[in-house]
Amino acid sequence: MNFFEKIQALDRRYIYIVVALAIIIPLMIPYNSDNVTTPPTENIYQMIDSFSGREDRAVLLSFYHDASTMPELYPMEVAILRHCFERKIKVFTLTWFPSGAPIIDYAINSVKEEFRDIKPGVDYCNFGYKPQAFAMIIGMGDNIANTMNTDAEGRKLENLPIMNGISNYNEMNLVVEFSGSSAGMTWIMYARPKFGLNVGVGVTAVMAADLYPYLQTGQLVGMLTGLKGASEYEKLVDVFAAYREPGIDYLHNNDAEGNKIIPGRPFSRDVLLDESTKKLINITTQTKATFTPEEYSQFVAKYPDKLEVFESIKTVVDGNVVLDVENKAKLQKELGLIPFEDLERMTRDIKYKFKVARIGMNAQSVAHIMIILFILLGNIGYFIQKAKAGKN
């Protein structure tokens, strides 16, 4: 019995075990992989990012799904919320689905844990569950505060600071609909023709084919497709929105010249393609912050009273200054919370909640490769056996 005949006779339970391991191992032991971003994802990112730091612009996120589609949609929602919080973008959330309301709370609270200064009614506003979608969609085009009236906690919208400069779709100029269906069509049919609202969608992978025509016609500004789209958006946030210059003090809203300080940096294809960008997107645990000598001087200048602590963990490798933050508990105690968090950001270590899609995509990719391999081997074995049978 040759190799292919053995494959044909292999107990299918062994195949299931191999495929299961191909999924479980990458989930348990993440590895770094290249994740090429696509135009539909980049377009949504760039439009949202164009609202950075503006009082007269906001993005609306519509959570039209329940827990059954969370594995694909939730990482997208977390990534976009993180983008908005990082870049000081006003964000509104709502759902037309009763079971979507707790998902909104879960997503906001999960992301907000990493941003102490983010406040409800100031940086974001959750409308919660709203019935009568069509009436609400049309009404917001005229006046958001009059249509929605209150947020999910019962506060009058007209009294919330976030509403300063925001009245209708002229300012809340982009909606991103997350769903496992073609629910985004509602916005395309009712809000885009009448009010010119820009519409983007985040959908499960199986729904993407139905919506690609609307990308081609320009009725959708962009689309996030399943885990792949979510993983691409996570990458863009890490490369641009979450990026921090070592010498800039982001605790202040304005620099010495009075210019507004907006954390992160704008989208740039040159930066995205630069080899140095790879160190910003590693999903394995990072415990070392690497600086050029100039960057190190700029960084420690922000915390002159902590210089001794920085020097105690400093090493020089290939002309660069490396600070080891592996002993986090001790360092946080010695540095204090704010300097420690600033230093930890410089390691480019990505918290688990912000890399879920990329870990999932790794597992999915390995599993797909294994399945394809088994299909190829099975078919080759089948035709070899058939050829032998024909000769006999």
C-alpha positions as CSV (number, residue, x, y, z in Angstrom):
1,M,0.0,0.0,0.0
2,N,1.6,3.3,-1.1
3,F,1.3,6.7,0.6
4,F,-1.8,7.9,-1.3
5,E,-3.6,4.6,-0.6
6,K,-2.9,5.0,3.1
7,I,-4.3,8.5,3.0
8,Q,-7.5,7.2,1.3
9,A,-7.8,4.6,4.0
10,L,-7.0,7.0,6.9
11,D,-9.7,7.1,9.6
12,R,-11.5,10.4,9.3
13,R,-11.2,10.9,13.0
14,Y,-7.5,11.6,12.6
15,I,-8.2,14.2,10.0
16,Y,-10.6,15.9,12.5
17,I,-7.9,15.8,15.1
18,V,-5.3,17.4,12.8
19,V,-7.7,20.2,11.7
20,A,-8.7,20.8,15.4
21,L,-5.1,21.2,16.4
22,A,-4.5,23.4,13.4
23,I,-7.1,25.8,14.9
24,I,-6.3,25.4,18.6
25,I,-2.5,25.8,18.5
26,P,-2.5,29.2,16.7
27,L,-5.2,30.4,19.0
28,M,-3.2,29.4,22.1
29,I,0.2,30.3,20.7
30,P,-0.1,33.4,18.5
31,Y,2.5,34.1,15.9
32,N,3.3,37.2,13.8
33,S,2.1,37.2,10.2
34,D,1.8,39.8,7.4
35,N,-1.7,41.1,7.0
36,V,-2.1,43.1,3.8
37,T,-4.9,45.7,4.0
38,T,-7.4,46.2,1.2
39,P,-9.0,49.4,-0.3
40,P,-12.5,48.7,1.2
41,T,-11.0,48.6,4.7
42,E,-8.6,51.5,4.1
43,N,-11.4,53.7,2.7
44,I,-13.5,53.4,5.9
45,Y,-10.4,54.0,8.0
46,Q,-9.4,57.1,6.1
47,M,-12.9,58.6,6.2
48,I,-13.2,58.0,10.0
49,D,-9.7,59.4,10.5
50,S,-10.5,62.5,8.6
51,F,-12.8,63.5,11.5
52,S,-9.9,63.5,14.0
53,G,-10.1,66.3,16.5
54,R,-13.0,68.0,14.8
55,E,-16.0,69.3,16.8
56,D,-18.2,69.4,13.8
57,R,-17.8,65.8,12.6
58,A,-18.9,62.4,14.1
59,V,-19.3,58.8,13.1
60,L,-22.4,56.7,13.8
61,L,-22.0,53.0,14.5
62,S,-25.1,50.8,14.1
63,F,-24.9,47.4,15.8
64,Y,-27.6,45.4,13.9
65,H,-26.8,41.9,15.2
66,D,-27.0,39.6,18.1
67,A,-24.4,37.3,19.8
68,S,-24.5,34.7,17.0
69,T,-22.4,36.9,14.7
70,M,-20.1,38.4,17.3
71,P,-17.1,36.3,16.5
72,E,-16.8,38.2,13.2
73,L,-18.4,41.5,13.9
74,Y,-17.3,42.3,17.5
75,P,-13.6,42.7,16.7
76,M,-14.5,45.2,14.0
77,E,-16.6,47.2,16.4
78,V,-13.8,47.2,19.0
79,A,-11.3,48.3,16.4
80,I,-13.3,51.2,15.2
81,L,-14.2,52.4,18.7
82,R,-10.5,52.2,19.6
83,H,-9.7,54.3,16.5
84,C,-12.2,56.9,17.6
85,F,-11.0,57.1,21.2
86,E,-7.4,57.2,20.1
87,R,-7.9,60.0,17.6
88,K,-10.4,62.1,19.5
89,I,-13.3,61.4,17.1
90,K,-16.8,61.8,18.3
91,V,-18.7,58.5,18.0
92,F,-22.4,57.7,18.4
93,T,-23.8,54.2,18.7
94,L,-27.3,52.6,18.3
95,T,-29.0,49.4,17.4
96,W,-32.4,48.5,15.8
97,F,-32.0,45.1,17.3
98,P,-33.0,44.6,21.0
99,S,-30.3,42.1,21.7
100,G,-27.7,44.5,20.2
101,A,-28.0,46.9,23.1
102,P,-25.8,44.8,25.5
103,I,-23.3,44.3,22.8
104,I,-22.8,48.0,22.4
105,D,-22.3,48.4,26.2
106,Y,-19.9,45.5,26.2
107,A,-17.8,46.9,23.3
108,I,-17.7,50.5,24.7
109,N,-16.8,49.3,28.2
110,S,-14.1,47.0,26.9
111,V,-12.4,49.7,24.9
112,K,-12.9,52.4,27.4
113,E,-10.9,50.5,30.0
114,E,-7.8,51.6,28.2
115,F,-8.8,55.3,28.0
116,R,-9.2,57.0,31.3
117,D,-10.2,60.3,29.9
118,I,-13.1,59.1,27.7
119,K,-16.4,60.2,29.0
120,P,-20.0,59.4,28.0
121,G,-21.9,62.4,26.6
122,V,-18.6,64.1,25.8
123,D,-16.5,61.7,23.7
124,Y,-19.2,59.2,22.8
125,C,-23.0,58.9,23.0
126,N,-24.9,55.6,23.0
127,F,-28.5,55.9,21.8
128,G,-29.1,52.3,22.8
129,Y,-32.0,50.3,21.2
130,K,-34.3,52.3,19.1
131,P,-37.4,50.9,17.3
132,Q,-38.9,52.3,14.0
133,A,-35.6,52.3,12.1
134,F,-37.0,54.0,9.0
135,A,-38.5,56.9,10.8
136,M,-35.3,57.4,12.9
137,I,-33.0,57.3,9.9
138,I,-35.0,59.9,8.1
139,G,-35.5,62.0,11.2
140,M,-31.8,62.2,12.1
141,G,-31.2,63.7,8.6
142,D,-33.1,66.7,9.8
143,N,-32.2,66.9,13.5
144,I,-30.5,64.2,15.6
145,A,-31.4,65.7,19.0
146,N,-35.1,66.1,18.2
147,T,-35.3,62.6,16.7
148,M,-33.4,60.6,19.3
149,N,-34.3,62.9,22.2
150,T,-32.3,61.0,24.9
151,D,-29.4,58.7,25.1
152,A,-29.5,55.1,26.5
153,E,-29.2,56.5,30.0
154,G,-32.1,58.9,29.6
155,R,-30.1,62.2,29.3
156,K,-31.4,64.8,27.0
157,L,-29.2,65.0,23.9
158,E,-29.5,68.7,23.6
159,N,-27.7,69.0,27.0
160,L,-24.8,66.8,26.1
161,P,-21.4,68.4,25.3
162,I,-20.9,65.9,22.4
163,M,-23.8,67.5,20.5
164,N,-21.9,70.8,20.2
165,G,-21.4,71.3,16.5
166,I,-23.5,68.1,15.7
167,S,-27.0,68.6,14.4
168,N,-27.7,66.2,11.5
169,Y,-26.0,64.1,8.8
170,N,-24.1,67.2,7.6
171,E,-21.9,66.7,10.7
172,M,-22.5,63.0,11.6
173,N,-21.4,62.3,8.0
174,L,-20.7,58.6,8.2
175,V,-22.6,55.5,9.4
176,V,-21.0,52.1,9.7
177,E,-23.6,49.3,9.9
178,F,-22.5,46.0,11.5
179,S,-24.7,43.1,10.6
180,G,-24.8,39.5,9.4
181,S,-27.3,40.5,6.7
182,S,-27.8,43.2,4.1
183,A,-29.1,45.7,6.7
184,G,-26.8,48.3,5.4
185,M,-29.1,48.6,2.4
186,T,-31.5,50.6,4.6
187,W,-29.1,53.4,4.9
188,I,-28.2,53.3,1.2
189,M,-31.9,53.5,0.2
190,Y,-33.2,56.1,2.7
191,A,-30.3,58.2,4.1
192,R,-27.8,58.4,1.2
193,P,-30.1,59.7,-1.6
194,K,-32.0,62.2,0.6
195,F,-29.2,63.5,2.8
196,G,-25.9,62.4,1.1
197,L,-24.9,60.3,4.1
198,N,-21.7,58.3,3.6
199,V,-22.4,54.6,4.4
200,G,-19.9,51.9,5.3
201,V,-20.6,48.3,6.4
202,G,-19.0,45.6,8.5
203,V,-20.5,42.2,7.6
204,T,-19.9,38.5,8.0
205,A,-17.7,37.0,5.3
206,V,-20.7,35.1,3.8
207,M,-22.5,38.4,3.1
208,A,-19.7,40.2,1.3
209,A,-20.5,39.0,-2.2
210,D,-24.0,40.6,-1.9
211,L,-22.6,44.0,-1.1
212,Y,-19.6,44.3,-3.4
213,P,-21.7,45.8,-6.2
214,Y,-22.5,48.8,-4.0
215,L,-18.8,49.3,-3.4
216,Q,-18.3,49.4,-7.2
217,T,-21.0,52.0,-7.6
218,G,-19.7,54.2,-4.8
219,Q,-22.9,53.8,-2.7
220,L,-20.7,52.2,0.0
221,V,-17.6,54.1,0.9
222,G,-16.0,50.9,2.3
223,M,-16.6,47.5,3.8
224,L,-15.1,45.3,6.5
225,T,-15.5,41.7,5.6
226,G,-15.5,39.1,8.4
227,L,-12.4,38.4,10.4
228,K,-10.2,39.5,7.5
229,G,-11.7,43.0,7.5
230,A,-11.5,43.2,11.3
231,S,-7.8,42.1,11.3
232,E,-7.0,44.7,8.6
233,Y,-8.6,47.4,10.6
234,E,-6.8,46.3,13.8
235,K,-3.5,46.7,11.9
236,L,-4.3,50.2,10.6
237,V,-5.2,51.3,14.2
238,D,-1.9,50.0,15.5
239,V,0.1,51.6,12.7
240,F,-1.5,55.0,12.7
241,A,-4.1,55.8,15.5
242,A,-2.3,54.1,18.3
243,Y,1.2,55.4,17.3
244,R,2.9,57.8,19.7
245,E,5.9,60.0,19.2
246,P,8.4,59.5,22.1
247,G,8.9,63.2,22.6
248,I,5.3,64.5,22.6
249,D,3.4,64.9,25.8
250,Y,0.0,63.7,24.9
251,L,-1.4,64.6,28.4
252,H,-1.8,68.2,27.1
253,N,-4.4,69.2,24.6
254,N,-2.2,71.8,23.0
255,D,1.5,72.2,22.4
256,A,3.7,75.2,23.3
257,E,2.6,77.1,20.2
258,G,-1.1,76.5,20.9
259,N,-1.6,73.9,18.2
260,K,-4.1,71.1,19.1
261,I,-2.4,67.8,19.9
262,I,-4.1,64.8,18.3
263,P,-2.6,61.5,19.3
264,G,-1.6,59.1,16.5
265,R,-0.8,60.0,12.9
266,P,-2.7,60.3,9.7
267,F,-2.9,57.4,7.2
268,S,0.0,57.1,4.8
269,R,0.7,54.4,2.3
270,D,4.4,55.0,2.5
271,V,4.3,54.4,6.2
272,L,2.2,51.3,5.7
273,L,4.7,49.8,3.3
274,D,7.7,50.7,5.3
275,E,9.7,47.8,6.7
276,S,9.9,49.5,10.1
277,T,6.1,49.3,10.4
278,K,6.3,45.6,11.1
279,K,7.5,46.1,14.7
280,L,4.2,48.0,15.3
281,I,2.0,45.1,14.4
282,N,3.6,42.1,16.2
283,I,0.9,40.2,18.0
284,T,3.3,38.3,20.1
285,T,4.1,39.7,23.6
286,Q,6.6,42.6,23.5
287,T,8.4,43.6,26.6
288,K,11.1,46.0,25.3
289,A,10.9,49.6,24.2
290,T,13.5,50.5,21.6
291,F,14.5,54.1,21.0
292,T,17.2,55.9,19.0
293,P,19.4,57.9,21.3
294,E,17.6,61.1,20.3
295,E,14.2,59.5,20.9
296,Y,15.3,58.3,24.3
297,S,16.4,61.8,25.3
298,Q,13.1,63.2,24.2
299,F,11.1,60.5,26.0
300,V,12.9,60.8,29.4
301,A,12.8,64.6,29.2
302,K,9.0,64.3,29.8
303,Y,9.7,62.7,33.2
304,P,13.0,64.2,34.5
305,D,12.3,63.0,38.1
306,K,12.1,59.3,36.8
307,L,15.5,59.4,35.0
308,E,17.2,57.2,37.5
309,V,14.5,54.5,37.0
310,F,14.8,54.6,33.3
311,E,18.6,54.4,33.5
312,S,18.4,51.3,35.7
313,I,16.5,49.3,33.0
314,K,18.4,50.8,30.1
315,T,20.7,48.8,27.7
316,V,22.3,49.7,24.4
317,V,21.9,47.3,21.5
318,D,23.2,48.1,18.0
319,G,23.3,51.8,18.9
320,N,19.7,51.9,20.0
321,V,18.5,52.4,23.6
322,V,16.4,49.5,24.9
323,L,14.2,49.6,28.0
324,D,13.0,46.3,29.4
325,V,9.6,46.5,31.0
326,E,9.1,42.8,31.7
327,N,8.8,43.4,35.5
328,K,5.7,45.5,35.1
329,A,4.5,45.5,38.7
330,K,7.8,46.8,40.0
331,L,8.2,49.4,37.3
332,Q,4.7,50.7,37.7
333,K,5.3,51.2,41.4
334,E,8.6,53.0,40.7
335,L,7.5,55.1,37.8
336,G,3.9,55.8,38.7
337,L,0.9,55.0,36.5
338,I,1.2,57.7,33.7
339,P,4.9,57.3,33.0
340,F,4.6,53.6,33.1
341,E,1.7,53.5,30.7
342,D,3.6,55.9,28.4
343,L,6.6,53.6,28.5
344,E,4.5,50.5,28.0
345,R,3.0,52.0,24.8
346,M,6.6,52.4,23.5
347,T,7.0,48.6,23.6
348,R,4.3,48.4,20.9
349,D,2.8,45.5,22.9
350,I,-0.8,45.0,21.8
351,K,-3.4,44.1,24.3
352,Y,-5.3,40.9,23.6
353,K,-8.7,42.6,23.0
354,F,-7.1,44.6,20.2
355,K,-5.6,41.7,18.3
356,V,-8.4,39.1,18.5
357,A,-9.2,39.2,14.8
358,R,-5.5,38.7,13.8
359,I,-5.1,35.7,16.1
360,G,-8.4,34.3,14.7
361,M,-7.2,34.9,11.1
362,N,-3.9,33.0,11.8
363,A,-5.9,30.0,13.1
364,Q,-8.3,30.2,10.2
365,S,-5.4,30.4,7.7
366,V,-3.7,27.4,9.1
367,A,-6.9,25.4,9.2
368,H,-7.7,26.3,5.5
369,I,-4.2,25.2,4.5
370,M,-4.7,21.9,6.2
371,I,-8.1,21.3,4.7
372,I,-6.8,22.1,1.2
373,L,-3.9,19.8,1.7
374,F,-6.2,16.9,2.7
375,I,-8.5,17.6,-0.3
376,L,-5.5,17.5,-2.7
377,L,-4.1,14.3,-1.2
378,G,-7.5,12.7,-1.1
379,N,-8.2,13.5,-4.8
380,I,-4.7,12.4,-5.9
381,G,-5.1,9.2,-4.0
382,Y,-8.6,8.6,-5.5
383,F,-7.4,9.1,-9.1
384,I,-4.4,6.8,-8.5
385,Q,-6.6,4.1,-7.2
386,K,-9.0,4.6,-10.1
387,A,-6.2,4.3,-12.6
388,K,-4.9,1.1,-11.0
389,A,-8.4,-0.4,-11.0
390,G,-8.7,0.5,-14.7
391,K,-5.5,-1.4,-15.5
392,N,-6.7,-4.5,-13.7
